[in-house]
Amino acid sequence: MSGIVAFIVIGLVVANVLANKQDEDFMMSDTLYDHAVQLQASGDLEGAEAAILEVLKNQPNSEIANYLAGLTAAQNDDFKKASIHMQKVLAINPYKVEDPRFMVQLGEVFLGAEKYDEAKVVLLRCQESQWTLEDLPNYQEHVAELLAQIENLQLKEGTNNE
């Protein structure tokens, strides 16, 4: 009986130590994330990217950290890296397909990464859903412009390949 009690007590101590370590990691990641947001807002995209990549080392499956990494990479015109992070956001949270802001950003990132077919699928979903955003009143017009841009780029590619 005392062996079971000792086992439980040891288990609780180990769990507490592990939880404290996890709390420390979370607090450090949370602080780094906040720092990355501040750097991005101030225009220090290089610093923001470095900070957010540190967060992702500790929490590679963080939806919000991958999202910020994707947006930061896109602002740095690294659309291939941005598309990887944005796709990871979608893998972590498949319900993001219902988020109008995320979806138009994903379409823009795919367009920038020259992933025209993927961009088209995403933007057609935006169009078919007839989404609007208060702070982007011309949402549907923007989506239509992006789709037209894809069509033009694909036509140019088609004529260049012939």
N, C-alpha and C positions, 0 to 999 in steps of 0.2 A: 504493500500500500504506500509506504513512504517513497518507494522508487517511482511510482506513478506521479505522486505529488512533486517530487524533485524534477521529474521529466517535464511536467506541466510548467513549473516555475522557470526552468531553464528555457523552455520554449517561449514563454512570455518575455523573458529578458532578451533573448535573441530577436524576437519579433519587434520589441521596443527599439533595440539598437538599429535594426534594419529600417524601421519606420522613421527614426530620427535621421538616418543617412538619406533616405528618400526625401524627407522634408527639406533637408539641406540642399540636395540636388534640385528640388523643385524651386526653392527660394532663389538659388543661384540662377537657374534658368529663367525664372520670372523676372529677376532684376536685369539679366542680359537682354531678355525680350523687350522690356520697357526701354532699355538703353538703345536697342536697335530701332525701335519705333521713333524715339527722339532724334536719332541720327538721320533716319530717313526723312523725317519731317523737316529737319534743318538742311537737307540737301546733301549730307555726307553719305552718299550711297555706298561708297567703298567701306566705310566704317560700319554702316548698317549691315552690309552683307557679311562682314567678318563676325559681328556680334550674333547675327541670326544663325550663322553656320555653327557657332559655338553651342547655341541652344540646341540645334539639331543633332549635335554629337551626343548630348545627354538624352534628348527626347526626339528620336528620329520619326516617331509617329505622331508628333504634335500637329494637329490640323492647322492651328493658327500660326505656328512657326513656319510650316511649309507654305502657307498662304502668303505670309510676309516675305519669305524668301523668293517666292514666285514673282510677287509684285516688284520687289527690289531688283531682281534679275531683269525683269522687263524694262524697268526704268533705266537700267544699265545697257539696254539694247542687246542683252543676251537672252534671246527668245527661246533658244533651244533649252537652256538651263531653266528658264521660267516655265516652259511647258512640262518639264519633268516634275518640278515642284507642284504645279497646278494639277497635274494628273495624280500625284500622290495625295493631294487634298481630296480629290474625288474618290480615290481608293479608300482613304480613311473614312470619309463621310459621303457615301453615295447619294445622300439626300441633297447635296449641294446642287444637283441637277434641277432643283426647284428654286434655286436662289438666282433671281434675275441679274443681280450685279455680278456675282461670280461667273455666271454663264457668259455674259457679254465680255467680261475680262478674259475668260478662257478662250473665247472665239478670237479676240484680238491677239492673244499670245500665240495661238495656233497659226494665225495669219502671219504674224511676225516671224514665226519659226518655219514658214513656208510649208506648213502642214495643211494645205488647202482643203483636202477632203474632210479632215477632222473639224476644221474651222467651219466648213459649210454645214456639217451635221449639227454642231453646237448652235450656230446662228439661226439655222432653220427652226430649231427647237425654241429659241427665243422668239422668233417671228410667229410660229404656230401657237405659242402660249399667250401671245398678245400682251406680254408683260409691259408695265410702265414703272418708272421710278419717279418719286416726287422731285428728287434733286437732279434728275436727268429727264426732263419733260419730252425731249425728242428721242427717247430710247428706241422706238420702232424705226424712226428715220435713220438713226445711227446704224442699227442692225441692217437695214436695207442697203445703206451705203457700203458697209463692210462686205455684204453678199455680192454687190455689184463689183466691188474691187477684186474679189476672189474670181468672179467670172472673167473679168478683164485679164487678170494675171494668168488664168488657165488658158484663155484664148491665145495670149502671147506665147505661152509655153508650147501650145499646140502648133502654132505657126513656126516657131523656132525649131521644133523637133522634126518638121517635115522636110 
